[in-house]
């Protein structure tokens, strides 16, 4: 099939919007594997859930448009549901995959992801962390392993990347493969492919939690993630500031949109207050008070944790020793509490998903 034929089909299907979403099904990457041969054209329509109420209507609209605007006599549309797709082989032994996201940069998302991973490991869980912030990888520095280079291994006739392990957490980051002094300037598809390679080719083995530190905002990388692996859920990080909360809402809406349908496990309010190290009982609300807590209440979501600002967080990130390692510190206790609430939220989500599966049998 000529590339122009595939483009023609995709251009036509851009007129089909997913009901309830401002975006069309091509922008949502629901149209895949477009093929044409003679008088026949075929493609996949990918939906998140098998019970999608719009699946039949969208499929009929696609077929009608192609018959109206092309000369193809046969239109074959395969309906695929993300819940039925197998995880990549490398993730078969991973029990939960959780995305850590933020609507905007500068809210401490990577700091939360790194310390949450360490706190989970300290509580006895097997944990992995993917630094999916392709354009600004910071996890290697936060773990003090910038000079590490992952090895390769072979299993079942395939090559896999062996994650770097530090503080009980298995790590993969684009920062291990590029010059950290150079800005990573890639187009969307290149960045998405890099993420897919780290997730699909990582030699993760058995994990309780694989955390994925996403880049801020909403982009092709986020869509790639939900199409690469069935996420257990997503965590949204925000500061109490109104400007950060406005962007956090966009992130929540993205995950909860009909075309994506990823459960939001809850919100984390970072920089919730300032606590001087010498006065651990004092709280100064320099970025606003309980904005994320209020947003969680309004949206019916869990407030998973409130992380205070202390100098040790910044220092520990710069020196490669996550503050969660100090379980007796104020922030160490905050991240330990966050880890406990995340496991509760994940267990609750898994139970909900199990009941839904049983009800459909």
N, C-alpha and C positions, 0 to 999 in steps of 0.2 A: 504493500500500500504506500502510495506517495504521501510525503509529509503534508502536502497541501490538502489531501483528502481528509486526513485526520483533523486538520485545522478547520476545514469547512464544517465538519460535523460538530466540533466543539463550539464554533462560532454560532451555529444554529441553536445549540442547546443552551447558550448563554441567555436566551430569551425565556428559559424556564427557571423561575425563582422557587426556592424551597418555601412552602407556605409558612408564614410567620417569621420569615427571615428576609432582611433587605438584600441578601446576596443570592446570586444564581447558583445552580448546581455545579457549574464548572468552577466557579470561584471557590466553592466549598470542597472541590476535588472529589465530588461524588461520581464523576464520569471517568472511567478508567478502561484501559485496554481496548481502545477504538481500533477496529479492523474493518477493511472493505475488500471484497473479492467479487468481481463481476457485478452482478445486480444485487448483491447482498452486502449489508453493513451490520456489524455487531459491536456491542460494547457492554461494559459492566456499569450498573448503577449501584453504588455502595451506600447503604443506610446504616446508622448506628445500631438500631434495635429492630428485632424481628417483628415487634408489635407496632412499628411505625405506622400511624394512621394515614399518612399521605403517600405511602409507597406505591399503591396501585394508581392513584391519580397522577403522580409524577411520571410514572412509567408510560401511561397512556398519552400524556401531554408530549413526552419526548417522541414517541412513535408517530403521533399525528403531525408534529412539526417536520420531522424528517421526510415523511411521505409527501407533505405539502411542498417542501422547498427543494427536494432532490428527486433524482430519477430512480433511486434504489427501489426495487420491487419487494425486497425482503428485508425486514428490520428485526434483528434478533437482539433482545435486551435481556441480559442475565442480572437478576436481582440478588445482591450479596449483602449479608448483614455482618457488621464488624464483630458481633458477639459469636459468630460461627467460625470466624477466621482463626486459625491456630496462631499462637504466639511464635515468634522466631525460636528456632531450636535452642539458641543460647539462653532463652528465658523460660524454658520448660520447668526448671526447678525454682523459679522465682515466685514466691507466694503473692507478693503485693508490689505493684509499681505505682509510686505516688509522685506526681508532679508538684514542684514548689515554684510558684509563679508570683509575679507582681505586675500591676498595671503600668508602673513607671519605674525608671531607674532611681537609684539613690535611697531606697528604703531599707537596704540591708538584707535583701532576699538571699544572696549567696552566703552571708554570715549566718542567717537562720538555717539554711540548708546544711551547711557544714557542721554547725553545732548540733543540729537535730540528729544528723547521722552519727556523730560521736556519742551523743547522749543515748541513742538507741543501742549502739554497740556496747556501751557501758552497762546497759540493763540486760545484756545477755543475748541480744538479737544478732543475727547475721545480716550485715548491712552493706549495700553498695551505693555509690554516688556517681552519677554521670553529670559532668559539667557541660550542659548543653548551651551555655551562653557563648556561642561560637565567636562572637565579635569582641567579647571581653572576658576571656576565661580567667577566673581568679582562684579557683579551687586549689591548683598546685601550690600557690603562694600561701594560702590559708592553712595548708597541711604541711608546709615546709618541705615540699618534695619537687621543687621546680626543675631540678636537674635530672630527675628520674626519666627513664625511657622504657615504656612497656615492652616486654618480650612477646614473641609469637609462639603459639603451640598448635599442634594438629590434633583433631579429634573427629572421628567418623569421616575421615578423608577431607576435612575442611580446615582452613586456617582460622585461628581465633587470636584475638588480642588479650594477653594476660593483664588484668588490671594491676595497678600499683596498689600496695596495701600499706596503710598507715593508721595507727590508733584503732586498729580493728575494723577499718572501713576499706572496702575495695573501691578504687578510684579510676575513672577514665575521664580525660579532658583533652580537648583539642590543644590545650596549652602544652601537653607532652610532645606534640608533634610539630609545632611551629616555633619560630623564634619569638620568645616572649617580648623582645624589644621592638618587634614590628607589629604594626596594626594589622589585624586580620580583616582584609577587605574582600569579601566574597559576595557574589550575587545570591539571591534567595535559594535557587536550586542547589548550588554548591554547598551552602550552609546546611540545607536540609539533608543532603546526601551524607555529609560528614556526621550528622547526628545519627542517621540510620545506621551508618557503619559502626559507630561506637556501641549502639544498643544491640544490633544484630550480630556483630562479630566479637562482642565482649565475651570472654570466657568467665561467666559469672558463677557457674555451678549453683549450689543451693544457697538461696538467700531468703530471709524473712521479708526484707524491705529493700527495694531498689528505688532510691530517691533520684529524681531528675531535676536539676537546677536549670530552669528555663530562662531564656533571655527575657528582659522586661517587655511589656506590651503584648500585642497580638500580631502574629505574623505567620508566614508559611511554615516556619519551624514548628509552631504549635499544631498546625494541621497535620504535618508530617508525623508528629509524635502520636496523635490519636489514631492515625492510620497504620502506624508501625506496630503498636502494642496496645492491648486492651488495658487501659489505666484503671486501677482500683479507685482512684479519686485524685483530687487536686487540692492543694493548700494555697491560699492567697495571702500574701504578706503585704502589710501596709503600715504606714505611720499614722498617728492620730490626725494629721493635717487634712484639711478639707480638700486641697488640691490632690493629695495622694489618694484620698478616699474616692474621689470622682473617678480616678483611673482604676482603682480597685474594683469599682462597680462594673467597669467595662470588661475587666478580666473575668469576673463572676458571670456576667451575661454571656461571654464567649463560651465558657465551659458548659453552661446550662442551656445554650441555644439548641434547637431541635436538630441541627445538622451535626452537632458534636456530642452532646448528651453525656458529659463526664460529671459524675457527682462531685460537688464541692464539699470536702470534708470539714472545712471550717476556715476561720481567719486567724492570723497571727498579727497582733499589734506590736510592732517593733518600735523601739525608741519611745516606749509608752510614757516614761518619765526619766528624769535625771536623778541618780542617786550618788552622792559623793562617797568614795571608798571609806573615808574616815567617819561618815555619818550614814551607815547603811539603813537606818530607819527613816531617813528623810526622803521625800519625794517632791521633785520640782517638775511641773508639767510644762516644759519649755516648748513642746510642739503641739500643744492642745491636749485636752483631757478626754480619754476614753472614746475617741471618734470611731475606731474600729469596733469597739465593744458595742456601741450604739448601732453601727451598720449591721453587725452580726444579728442583733436583736430584730432589726427591721426586716432583714432578709430571711429570718428563721434559720440561721446558721449557727454552728458552734463557735464560740470564742475559744480557740485552742490554747492561747497563751498570750501573756503580756510581758514583753522583754524590756527591761530597763536599760538606759544608757549609762555605762560606766567606762572609765578610761581603759580598764582591762580588756574590754571587747576589742577596741581598736589595736591595742598593743599585741594582743594574742594573735589577731589576724595578720599583723605585720611580721611577727616572729614565727609563724607557722605552728603555733600551739593553741588550738581552739579552746576557748574559755570554758567550754563544757567539761573539759578534763578535770577542772577544779570543782568537784562536786559540792564542796562546802562554801563556795563563794555565792554571792547574791545571784549573779547571772548563771552560774552552774546549776543552782537550784531551780531557776526559771526554765532552763532548757531541759532539765530532768522532768519537771512538771509537764512541759510541752510534749516531750516524748511519750509520757504516760497517756496524755489526752489524745495524741495522734493514734496510738495503738487502740485506744477505746473507740475512736471514730472509725478506724479501719475495720475493726471487728463488727461494729454496728452496721457498716455498709455491706460487708460480706454477708451478714445474716439477712439483711434486706434483700440482697441479690439472690440468696438461696431460696428465700420464701417466694420470690417472684418466679423463679424457675419451677418450683414445685407447683405453684398455682396454674402454670401454663401446661402442665403435663395432662 
